[in-house]
């Protein structure tokens, strides 16, 4: 099964309240999951991966997704220095998962 995140968890972790609609928040989650999959060249799955082309949604990978979602929700306009710090954190979390 392809990995997904519960929006209630995303709202709680990222301290996002009602100013962001569920529809918009879900689009951020979908984009963050897609970004992680493209970055690591693997499909995110719930549970154990069944092939080398799959990767489990582990705690570190989930945190990378949440960092991206939180950053995008908080900074819906042009980004500056903060976005590079977030990107560095995400890259670090995903470094050992990336396929070269």
Biopython code that builds the backbone (N, CA, C, O; Angstrom):
import numpy as np
from Bio.PDB.StructureBuilder import StructureBuilder

atoms = [
    (1, "UNK", "N", (0.839, -1.174, 0.000)),
    (1, "UNK", "CA", (0.000, 0.000, 0.000)),
    (1, "UNK", "C", (0.890, 1.245, 0.000)),
    (1, "UNK", "O", (1.861, 1.320, 0.752)),
    (2, "UNK", "N", (0.559, 2.196, -0.828)),
    (2, "UNK", "CA", (1.316, 3.444, -0.906)),
    (2, "UNK", "C", (1.120, 4.224, 0.396)),
    (2, "UNK", "O", (0.021, 4.248, 0.951)),
    (3, "UNK", "N", (2.169, 4.848, 0.870)),
    (3, "UNK", "CA", (2.157, 5.549, 2.150)),
    (3, "UNK", "C", (1.278, 6.790, 2.113)),
    (3, "UNK", "O", (1.135, 7.436, 1.075)),
    (4, "UNK", "N", (0.696, 7.110, 3.255)),
    (4, "UNK", "CA", (-0.126, 8.307, 3.417)),
    (4, "UNK", "C", (0.072, 8.820, 4.842)),
    (4, "UNK", "O", (0.544, 8.087, 5.711)),
    (5, "UNK", "N", (-0.285, 10.061, 5.073)),
    (5, "UNK", "CA", (-0.220, 10.638, 6.414)),
    (5, "UNK", "C", (-1.599, 11.134, 6.819)),
    (5, "UNK", "O", (-2.340, 11.671, 5.996)),
    (6, "UNK", "N", (-1.938, 10.952, 8.083)),
    (6, "UNK", "CA", (-3.196, 11.431, 8.641)),
    (6, "UNK", "C", (-3.126, 12.952, 8.809)),
    (6, "UNK", "O", (-2.166, 13.471, 9.377)),
    (7, "UNK", "N", (-4.133, 13.658, 8.319)),
    (7, "UNK", "CA", (-4.108, 15.124, 8.384)),
    (7, "UNK", "C", (-4.132, 15.647, 9.819)),
    (7, "UNK", "O", (-3.571, 16.707, 10.095)),
    (8, "UNK", "N", (-4.771, 14.925, 10.733)),
    (8, "UNK", "CA", (-4.780, 15.360, 12.136)),
    (8, "UNK", "C", (-3.356, 15.353, 12.699)),
    (8, "UNK", "O", (-2.967, 16.272, 13.419)),
    (9, "UNK", "N", (-2.582, 14.322, 12.372)),
    (9, "UNK", "CA", (-1.178, 14.255, 12.795)),
    (9, "UNK", "C", (-0.378, 15.397, 12.174)),
    (9, "UNK", "O", (0.439, 16.027, 12.844)),
    (10, "UNK", "N", (-0.617, 15.655, 10.902)),
    (10, "UNK", "CA", (0.104, 16.730, 10.209)),
    (10, "UNK", "C", (-0.203, 18.070, 10.867)),
    (10, "UNK", "O", (0.706, 18.859, 11.126)),
    (11, "UNK", "N", (-1.480, 18.331, 11.139)),
    (11, "UNK", "CA", (-1.864, 19.591, 11.792)),
    (11, "UNK", "C", (-1.210, 19.721, 13.167)),
    (11, "UNK", "O", (-0.707, 20.788, 13.520)),
    (12, "UNK", "N", (-1.219, 18.643, 13.937)),
    (12, "UNK", "CA", (-0.637, 18.676, 15.280)),
    (12, "UNK", "C", (0.874, 18.869, 15.229)),
    (12, "UNK", "O", (1.409, 19.729, 15.929)),
    (13, "UNK", "N", (1.556, 18.096, 14.425)),
    (13, "UNK", "CA", (3.019, 18.163, 14.334)),
    (13, "UNK", "C", (3.487, 19.523, 13.824)),
    (13, "UNK", "O", (4.462, 20.080, 14.327)),
    (14, "UNK", "N", (2.796, 20.044, 12.836)),
    (14, "UNK", "CA", (3.214, 21.301, 12.203)),
    (14, "UNK", "C", (2.558, 22.521, 12.840)),
    (14, "UNK", "O", (2.782, 23.651, 12.405)),
    (15, "UNK", "N", (1.746, 22.288, 13.875)),
    (15, "UNK", "CA", (1.021, 23.374, 14.552)),
    (15, "UNK", "C", (0.203, 24.202, 13.578)),
    (15, "UNK", "O", (0.198, 25.432, 13.622)),
    (16, "UNK", "N", (-0.478, 23.501, 12.710)),
    (16, "UNK", "CA", (-1.325, 24.149, 11.715)),
    (16, "UNK", "C", (-2.756, 24.095, 12.225)),
    (16, "UNK", "O", (-3.273, 23.017, 12.520)),
    (17, "UNK", "N", (-3.390, 25.239, 12.328)),
    (17, "UNK", "CA", (-4.782, 25.270, 12.763)),
    (17, "UNK", "C", (-5.680, 25.505, 11.565)),
    (17, "UNK", "O", (-5.370, 25.055, 10.462)),
    (18, "UNK", "N", (-6.764, 26.190, 11.759)),
    (18, "UNK", "CA", (-7.794, 26.285, 10.728)),
    (18, "UNK", "C", (-7.467, 27.174, 9.539)),
    (18, "UNK", "O", (-8.225, 27.182, 8.569)),
    (19, "UNK", "N", (-6.372, 27.921, 9.571)),
    (19, "UNK", "CA", (-6.100, 28.827, 8.448)),
    (19, "UNK", "C", (-5.744, 28.091, 7.161)),
    (19, "UNK", "O", (-5.742, 28.698, 6.090)),
    (20, "UNK", "N", (-5.448, 26.823, 7.241)),
    (20, "UNK", "CA", (-5.143, 26.023, 6.053)),
    (20, "UNK", "C", (-6.225, 24.962, 5.915)),
    (20, "UNK", "O", (-6.436, 24.163, 6.828)),
    (21, "UNK", "N", (-6.907, 24.952, 4.782)),
    (21, "UNK", "CA", (-7.989, 23.984, 4.566)),
    (21, "UNK", "C", (-7.435, 22.567, 4.438)),
    (21, "UNK", "O", (-6.265, 22.372, 4.108)),
    (22, "UNK", "N", (-8.290, 21.586, 4.702)),
    (22, "UNK", "CA", (-7.881, 20.186, 4.547)),
    (22, "UNK", "C", (-7.435, 19.908, 3.119)),
    (22, "UNK", "O", (-6.471, 19.175, 2.895)),
    (23, "UNK", "N", (-8.133, 20.492, 2.159)),
    (23, "UNK", "CA", (-7.793, 20.273, 0.746)),
    (23, "UNK", "C", (-6.382, 20.783, 0.440)),
    (23, "UNK", "O", (-5.593, 20.085, -0.197)),
    (24, "UNK", "N", (-6.067, 21.989, 0.891)),
    (24, "UNK", "CA", (-4.736, 22.558, 0.659)),
    (24, "UNK", "C", (-3.671, 21.767, 1.417)),
    (24, "UNK", "O", (-2.603, 21.477, 0.878)),
    (25, "UNK", "N", (-3.969, 21.422, 2.662)),
    (25, "UNK", "CA", (-3.019, 20.651, 3.458)),
    (25, "UNK", "C", (-2.745, 19.292, 2.817)),
    (25, "UNK", "O", (-1.600, 18.841, 2.790)),
    (26, "UNK", "N", (-3.784, 18.639, 2.302)),
    (26, "UNK", "CA", (-3.595, 17.348, 1.643)),
    (26, "UNK", "C", (-2.738, 17.505, 0.389)),
    (26, "UNK", "O", (-1.943, 16.623, 0.065)),
    (27, "UNK", "N", (-2.897, 18.627, -0.315)),
    (27, "UNK", "CA", (-2.066, 18.845, -1.506)),
    (27, "UNK", "C", (-0.597, 19.013, -1.116)),
    (27, "UNK", "O", (0.286, 18.560, -1.845)),
    (28, "UNK", "N", (-0.321, 19.660, 0.026)),
    (28, "UNK", "CA", (1.055, 19.769, 0.518)),
    (28, "UNK", "C", (1.608, 18.397, 0.890)),
    (28, "UNK", "O", (2.754, 18.079, 0.572)),
    (29, "UNK", "N", (0.795, 17.586, 1.563)),
    (29, "UNK", "CA", (1.220, 16.232, 1.947)),
    (29, "UNK", "C", (1.527, 15.410, 0.699)),
    (29, "UNK", "O", (2.562, 14.746, 0.629)),
    (30, "UNK", "N", (0.629, 15.454, -0.284)),
    (30, "UNK", "CA", (0.840, 14.703, -1.527)),
    (30, "UNK", "C", (2.125, 15.148, -2.227)),
    (30, "UNK", "O", (2.896, 14.321, -2.714)),
    (31, "UNK", "N", (2.344, 16.465, -2.271)),
    (31, "UNK", "CA", (3.550, 16.992, -2.921)),
    (31, "UNK", "C", (4.808, 16.596, -2.147)),
    (31, "UNK", "O", (5.826, 16.262, -2.754)),
    (32, "UNK", "N", (4.750, 16.630, -0.826)),
    (32, "UNK", "CA", (5.913, 16.252, -0.015)),
    (32, "UNK", "C", (6.230, 14.768, -0.172)),
    (32, "UNK", "O", (7.396, 14.391, -0.288)),
    (33, "UNK", "N", (5.202, 13.927, -0.176)),
    (33, "UNK", "CA", (5.418, 12.491, -0.391)),
    (33, "UNK", "C", (6.024, 12.246, -1.772)),
    (33, "UNK", "O", (6.943, 11.441, -1.919)),
    (34, "UNK", "N", (5.506, 12.943, -2.779)),
    (34, "UNK", "CA", (6.045, 12.806, -4.139)),
    (34, "UNK", "C", (7.496, 13.281, -4.190)),
    (34, "UNK", "O", (8.332, 12.657, -4.844)),
    (35, "UNK", "N", (7.795, 14.379, -3.505)),
    (35, "UNK", "CA", (9.167, 14.897, -3.473)),
    (35, "UNK", "C", (10.120, 13.864, -2.872)),
    (35, "UNK", "O", (11.197, 13.616, -3.414)),
    (36, "UNK", "N", (9.723, 13.271, -1.760)),
    (36, "UNK", "CA", (10.569, 12.269, -1.100)),
    (36, "UNK", "C", (10.779, 11.069, -2.019)),
    (36, "UNK", "O", (11.892, 10.553, -2.124)),
    (37, "UNK", "N", (9.727, 10.631, -2.675)),
    (37, "UNK", "CA", (9.851, 9.492, -3.592)),
    (37, "UNK", "C", (10.801, 9.805, -4.743)),
    (37, "UNK", "O", (11.633, 8.973, -5.105)),
    (38, "UNK", "N", (10.685, 10.985, -5.312)),
    (38, "UNK", "CA", (11.569, 11.376, -6.411)),
    (38, "UNK", "C", (13.008, 11.549, -5.917)),
    (38, "UNK", "O", (13.953, 11.128, -6.585)),
    (39, "UNK", "N", (13.167, 12.164, -4.759)),
    (39, "UNK", "CA", (14.499, 12.402, -4.196)),
    (39, "UNK", "C", (15.226, 11.087, -3.927)),
    (39, "UNK", "O", (16.424, 10.965, -4.184)),
    (40, "UNK", "N", (14.497, 10.112, -3.413)),
    (40, "UNK", "CA", (15.103, 8.826, -3.042)),
    (40, "UNK", "C", (15.006, 7.784, -4.146)),
    (40, "UNK", "O", (15.585, 6.704, -4.027)),
    (41, "UNK", "N", (14.290, 8.087, -5.211)),
    (41, "UNK", "CA", (14.096, 7.166, -6.334)),
    (41, "UNK", "C", (13.482, 5.843, -5.869)),
    (41, "UNK", "O", (13.903, 4.763, -6.284)),
    (42, "UNK", "N", (12.476, 5.955, -4.996)),
    (42, "UNK", "CA", (11.764, 4.786, -4.476)),
    (42, "UNK", "C", (10.316, 5.156, -4.193)),
    (42, "UNK", "O", (9.990, 6.329, -4.012)),
    (43, "UNK", "N", (9.459, 4.160, -4.158)),
    (43, "UNK", "CA", (8.058, 4.357, -3.810)),
    (43, "UNK", "C", (7.891, 4.169, -2.308)),
    (43, "UNK", "O", (8.359, 3.177, -1.748)),
    (44, "UNK", "N", (7.225, 5.117, -1.653)),
    (44, "UNK", "CA", (6.958, 5.004, -0.223)),
    (44, "UNK", "C", (5.787, 4.062, 0.004)),
    (44, "UNK", "O", (4.760, 4.169, -0.666)),
    (45, "UNK", "N", (5.939, 3.142, 0.948)),
    (45, "UNK", "CA", (4.876, 2.184, 1.256)),
    (45, "UNK", "C", (4.676, 2.083, 2.762)),
    (45, "UNK", "O", (5.590, 2.346, 3.543)),
    (46, "UNK", "N", (3.455, 1.696, 3.158)),
    (46, "UNK", "CA", (3.169, 1.362, 4.556)),
    (46, "UNK", "C", (3.705, -0.038, 4.803)),
    (46, "UNK", "O", (3.559, -0.907, 3.944)),
    (47, "UNK", "N", (4.311, -0.275, 5.938)),
    (47, "UNK", "CA", (4.811, -1.605, 6.263)),
    (47, "UNK", "C", (6.141, -1.897, 5.597)),
    (47, "UNK", "O", (6.893, -0.990, 5.241)),
    (48, "UNK", "N", (6.413, -3.177, 5.438)),
    (48, "UNK", "CA", (7.687, -3.623, 4.880)),
    (48, "UNK", "C", (7.726, -3.495, 3.358)),
    (48, "UNK", "O", (6.775, -3.894, 2.685)),
    (49, "UNK", "N", (8.802, -2.951, 2.809)),
    (49, "UNK", "CA", (8.957, -2.899, 1.350)),
    (49, "UNK", "C", (9.058, -4.319, 0.789)),
    (49, "UNK", "O", (9.632, -5.207, 1.418)),
    (50, "UNK", "N", (8.495, -4.516, -0.395)),
    (50, "UNK", "CA", (8.541, -5.844, -1.014)),
    (50, "UNK", "C", (9.595, -5.926, -2.115)),
    (50, "UNK", "O", (9.805, -6.992, -2.695)),
    (51, "UNK", "N", (10.260, -4.803, -2.406)),
    (51, "UNK", "CA", (11.321, -4.805, -3.412)),
    (51, "UNK", "C", (12.286, -3.658, -3.126)),
    (51, "UNK", "O", (12.032, -2.815, -2.265)),
    (52, "UNK", "N", (13.389, -3.639, -3.855)),
    (52, "UNK", "CA", (14.371, -2.559, -3.698)),
    (52, "UNK", "C", (13.835, -1.221, -4.190)),
    (52, "UNK", "O", (14.388, -0.172, -3.861)),
    (53, "UNK", "N", (12.769, -1.251, -4.971)),
    (53, "UNK", "CA", (12.173, -0.021, -5.491)),
    (53, "UNK", "C", (11.202, 0.611, -4.506)),
    (53, "UNK", "O", (10.612, 1.650, -4.800)),
    (54, "UNK", "N", (11.031, -0.004, -3.341)),
    (54, "UNK", "CA", (10.126, 0.516, -2.325)),
    (54, "UNK", "C", (10.899, 0.903, -1.072)),
    (54, "UNK", "O", (11.997, 0.408, -0.817)),
    (55, "UNK", "N", (10.294, 1.804, -0.293)),
    (55, "UNK", "CA", (10.904, 2.296, 0.931)),
    (55, "UNK", "C", (9.789, 2.500, 1.952)),
    (55, "UNK", "O", (8.740, 3.054, 1.622)),
    (56, "UNK", "N", (10.009, 2.058, 3.183)),
    (56, "UNK", "CA", (9.002, 2.213, 4.232)),
    (56, "UNK", "C", (8.923, 3.663, 4.699)),
    (56, "UNK", "O", (9.911, 4.397, 4.675)),
    (57, "UNK", "N", (7.735, 4.052, 5.119)),
    (57, "UNK", "CA", (7.531, 5.381, 5.695)),
    (57, "UNK", "C", (7.937, 5.305, 7.173)),
    (57, "UNK", "O", (7.089, 5.223, 8.062)),
    (58, "UNK", "N", (9.241, 5.333, 7.409)),
    (58, "UNK", "CA", (9.803, 5.243, 8.754)),
    (58, "UNK", "C", (9.719, 6.604, 9.444)),
    (58, "UNK", "O", (9.330, 7.596, 8.827)),
    (59, "UNK", "N", (10.084, 6.645, 10.716)),
    (59, "UNK", "CA", (9.988, 7.887, 11.483)),
    (59, "UNK", "C", (10.802, 9.021, 10.867)),
    (59, "UNK", "O", (10.340, 10.162, 10.840)),
    (60, "UNK", "N", (11.999, 8.731, 10.375)),
    (60, "UNK", "CA", (12.830, 9.788, 9.788)),
    (60, "UNK", "C", (12.258, 10.288, 8.466)),
    (60, "UNK", "O", (12.308, 11.483, 8.175)),
    (61, "UNK", "N", (11.726, 9.391, 7.682)),
    (61, "UNK", "CA", (11.120, 9.788, 6.404)),
    (61, "UNK", "C", (9.846, 10.591, 6.671)),
    (61, "UNK", "O", (9.593, 11.598, 6.009)),
    (62, "UNK", "N", (9.046, 10.143, 7.641)),
    (62, "UNK", "CA", (7.829, 10.879, 8.013)),
    (62, "UNK", "C", (8.188, 12.288, 8.472)),
    (62, "UNK", "O", (7.503, 13.249, 8.122)),
    (63, "UNK", "N", (9.267, 12.416, 9.259)),
    (63, "UNK", "CA", (9.682, 13.734, 9.729)),
    (63, "UNK", "C", (10.097, 14.631, 8.569)),
    (63, "UNK", "O", (9.799, 15.825, 8.582)),
    (64, "UNK", "N", (10.769, 14.088, 7.578)),
    (64, "UNK", "CA", (11.140, 14.872, 6.394)),
    (64, "UNK", "C", (9.887, 15.388, 5.689)),
    (64, "UNK", "O", (9.838, 16.546, 5.274)),
    (65, "UNK", "N", (8.883, 14.535, 5.553)),
    (65, "UNK", "CA", (7.620, 14.946, 4.924)),
    (65, "UNK", "C", (6.966, 16.049, 5.750)),
    (65, "UNK", "O", (6.496, 17.043, 5.197)),
    (66, "UNK", "N", (6.933, 15.880, 7.068)),
    (66, "UNK", "CA", (6.315, 16.884, 7.933)),
    (66, "UNK", "C", (7.068, 18.212, 7.893)),
    (66, "UNK", "O", (6.445, 19.272, 7.938)),
    (67, "UNK", "N", (8.390, 18.169, 7.810)),
    (67, "UNK", "CA", (9.173, 19.407, 7.677)),
    (67, "UNK", "C", (8.797, 20.157, 6.404)),
    (67, "UNK", "O", (8.616, 21.375, 6.416)),
    (68, "UNK", "N", (8.683, 19.421, 5.318)),
    (68, "UNK", "CA", (8.300, 20.049, 4.053)),
    (68, "UNK", "C", (6.904, 20.650, 4.137)),
    (68, "UNK", "O", (6.696, 21.802, 3.754)),
    (69, "UNK", "N", (5.955, 19.879, 4.635)),
    (69, "UNK", "CA", (4.569, 20.356, 4.727)),
    (69, "UNK", "C", (4.493, 21.583, 5.628)),
    (69, "UNK", "O", (3.856, 22.574, 5.271)),
    (70, "UNK", "N", (5.132, 21.526, 6.784)),
    (70, "UNK", "CA", (5.106, 22.661, 7.697)),
    (70, "UNK", "C", (5.703, 23.910, 7.087)),
    (70, "UNK", "O", (5.171, 25.007, 7.260)),
    (71, "UNK", "N", (6.794, 23.752, 6.381)),
    (71, "UNK", "CA", (7.439, 24.890, 5.723)),
    (71, "UNK", "C", (6.544, 25.486, 4.646)),
    (71, "UNK", "O", (6.393, 26.705, 4.558)),
    (72, "UNK", "N", (5.953, 24.625, 3.831)),
    (72, "UNK", "CA", (5.096, 25.110, 2.748)),
    (72, "UNK", "C", (3.833, 25.770, 3.292)),
    (72, "UNK", "O", (3.374, 26.769, 2.738)),
    (73, "UNK", "N", (3.268, 25.229, 4.358)),
    (73, "UNK", "CA", (2.052, 25.806, 4.935)),
    (73, "UNK", "C", (2.346, 27.148, 5.602)),
    (73, "UNK", "O", (1.549, 28.082, 5.513)),
    (74, "UNK", "N", (3.481, 27.235, 6.262)),
    (74, "UNK", "CA", (3.854, 28.457, 6.968)),
    (74, "UNK", "C", (4.292, 29.571, 6.021)),
    (74, "UNK", "O", (4.056, 30.748, 6.293)),
    (75, "UNK", "N", (4.920, 29.207, 4.925)),
    (75, "UNK", "CA", (5.495, 30.184, 3.993)),
    (75, "UNK", "C", (4.875, 30.027, 2.614)),
    (75, "UNK", "O", (5.522, 29.554, 1.679)),
    (76, "UNK", "N", (3.633, 30.422, 2.499)),
    (76, "UNK", "CA", (2.933, 30.231, 1.226)),
    (76, "UNK", "C", (3.320, 31.258, 0.174)),
    (76, "UNK", "O", (2.859, 31.185, -0.965)),
    (77, "UNK", "N", (4.152, 32.204, 0.543)),
    (77, "UNK", "CA", (4.646, 33.172, -0.443)),
    (77, "UNK", "C", (6.113, 32.873, -0.718)),
    (77, "UNK", "O", (6.599, 31.790, -0.392)),
    (78, "UNK", "N", (6.817, 33.824, -1.315)),
    (78, "UNK", "CA", (8.234, 33.612, -1.669)),
    (78, "UNK", "C", (9.047, 33.235, -0.433)),
    (78, "UNK", "O", (8.841, 33.776, 0.653)),
    (79, "UNK", "N", (9.966, 32.304, -0.622)),
    (79, "UNK", "CA", (10.785, 31.810, 0.480)),
    (79, "UNK", "C", (12.203, 32.344, 0.378)),
    (79, "UNK", "O", (12.674, 32.695, -0.704)),
    (80, "UNK", "N", (12.867, 32.399, 1.508)),
    (80, "UNK", "CA", (14.243, 32.874, 1.521)),
    (80, "UNK", "C", (15.134, 31.936, 2.294)),
    (80, "UNK", "O", (15.188, 30.741, 2.002)),
    (81, "UNK", "N", (15.832, 32.466, 3.276)),
    (81, "UNK", "CA", (16.825, 31.711, 4.032)),
    (81, "UNK", "C", (16.220, 30.526, 4.782)),
    (81, "UNK", "O", (16.847, 29.470, 4.876)),
    (82, "UNK", "N", (15.021, 30.688, 5.312)),
    (82, "UNK", "CA", (14.386, 29.612, 6.069)),
    (82, "UNK", "C", (14.215, 28.374, 5.205)),
    (82, "UNK", "O", (14.417, 27.259, 5.686)),
    (83, "UNK", "N", (13.847, 28.546, 3.939)),
    (83, "UNK", "CA", (13.619, 27.387, 3.076)),
    (83, "UNK", "C", (14.892, 26.581, 2.862)),
    (83, "UNK", "O", (14.827, 25.358, 2.743)),
    (84, "UNK", "N", (16.061, 27.243, 2.810)),
    (84, "UNK", "CA", (17.287, 26.466, 2.633)),
    (84, "UNK", "C", (17.621, 25.669, 3.885)),
    (84, "UNK", "O", (18.187, 24.580, 3.793)),
    (85, "UNK", "N", (17.276, 26.202, 5.057)),
    (85, "UNK", "CA", (17.489, 25.448, 6.287)),
    (85, "UNK", "C", (16.583, 24.224, 6.321)),
    (85, "UNK", "O", (17.015, 23.140, 6.715)),
    (86, "UNK", "N", (15.349, 24.389, 5.917)),
    (86, "UNK", "CA", (14.406, 23.265, 5.870)),
    (86, "UNK", "C", (14.901, 22.236, 4.868)),
    (86, "UNK", "O", (14.923, 21.040, 5.160)),
    (87, "UNK", "N", (15.295, 22.695, 3.692)),
    (87, "UNK", "CA", (15.772, 21.773, 2.652)),
    (87, "UNK", "C", (16.986, 20.988, 3.136)),
    (87, "UNK", "O", (17.113, 19.799, 2.843)),
    (88, "UNK", "N", (17.872, 21.639, 3.868)),
    (88, "UNK", "CA", (19.052, 20.958, 4.397)),
    (88, "UNK", "C", (18.641, 19.883, 5.399)),
    (88, "UNK", "O", (19.194, 18.783, 5.389)),
    (89, "UNK", "N", (17.678, 20.194, 6.261)),
    (89, "UNK", "CA", (17.189, 19.212, 7.226)),
    (89, "UNK", "C", (16.533, 18.026, 6.547)),
    (89, "UNK", "O", (16.742, 16.881, 6.947)),
    (90, "UNK", "N", (15.747, 18.296, 5.528)),
    (90, "UNK", "CA", (15.086, 17.230, 4.778)),
    (90, "UNK", "C", (16.126, 16.373, 4.072)),
    (90, "UNK", "O", (16.056, 15.145, 4.124)),
    (91, "UNK", "N", (17.081, 17.002, 3.418)),
    (91, "UNK", "CA", (18.135, 16.253, 2.721)),
    (91, "UNK", "C", (18.914, 15.371, 3.682)),
    (91, "UNK", "O", (19.255, 14.234, 3.355)),
    (92, "UNK", "N", (19.194, 15.893, 4.862)),
    (92, "UNK", "CA", (19.942, 15.115, 5.858)),
    (92, "UNK", "C", (19.135, 13.907, 6.319)),
    (92, "UNK", "O", (19.678, 12.809, 6.448)),
    (93, "UNK", "N", (17.844, 14.105, 6.567)),
    (93, "UNK", "CA", (16.993, 12.994, 6.996)),
    (93, "UNK", "C", (16.894, 11.907, 5.931)),
    (93, "UNK", "O", (16.791, 10.722, 6.249)),
    (94, "UNK", "N", (16.926, 12.316, 4.673)),
    (94, "UNK", "CA", (16.740, 11.357, 3.580)),
    (94, "UNK", "C", (18.052, 10.820, 3.008)),
    (94, "UNK", "O", (18.029, 9.928, 2.161)),
    (95, "UNK", "N", (19.190, 11.343, 3.453)),
    (95, "UNK", "CA", (20.482, 11.001, 2.864)),
    (95, "UNK", "C", (20.706, 9.496, 2.764)),
    (95, "UNK", "O", (21.107, 9.000, 1.711)),
    (96, "UNK", "N", (20.454, 8.771, 3.835)),
    (96, "UNK", "CA", (20.739, 7.335, 3.847)),
    (96, "UNK", "C", (19.695, 6.520, 3.094)),
    (96, "UNK", "O", (19.877, 5.321, 2.882)),
    (97, "UNK", "N", (18.627, 7.151, 2.698)),
    (97, "UNK", "CA", (17.568, 6.473, 1.947)),
    (97, "UNK", "C", (17.716, 6.677, 0.441)),
    (97, "UNK", "O", (17.118, 5.953, -0.354)),
    (98, "UNK", "N", (18.512, 7.659, 0.064)),
    (98, "UNK", "CA", (18.656, 8.025, -1.352)),
    (98, "UNK", "C", (19.427, 6.954, -2.113)),
    (98, "UNK", "O", (20.414, 6.402, -1.627)),
    (99, "UNK", "N", (18.950, 6.683, -3.309)),
    (99, "UNK", "CA", (19.648, 5.743, -4.188)),
    (99, "UNK", "C", (20.466, 6.539, -5.187)),
    (99, "UNK", "O", (19.952, 7.467, -5.811)),
    (100, "UNK", "N", (21.720, 6.189, -5.345)),
    (100, "UNK", "CA", (22.600, 6.903, -6.280)),
    (100, "UNK", "C", (22.886, 6.054, -7.489)),
    (100, "UNK", "O", (23.609, 6.484, -8.388)),
]
sb = StructureBuilder()
sb.init_structure("model")
sb.init_model(0)
sb.init_chain("A")
sb.init_seg("    ")
for serial, (resi, resn, name, xyz) in enumerate(atoms, 1):
    if name == "N":
        sb.init_residue(resn, " ", resi, " ")
    sb.init_atom(name, np.array(xyz, "f"), 0.0, 1.0, " ", f" {name:<3s}", serial, name[0])
structure = sb.get_structure()
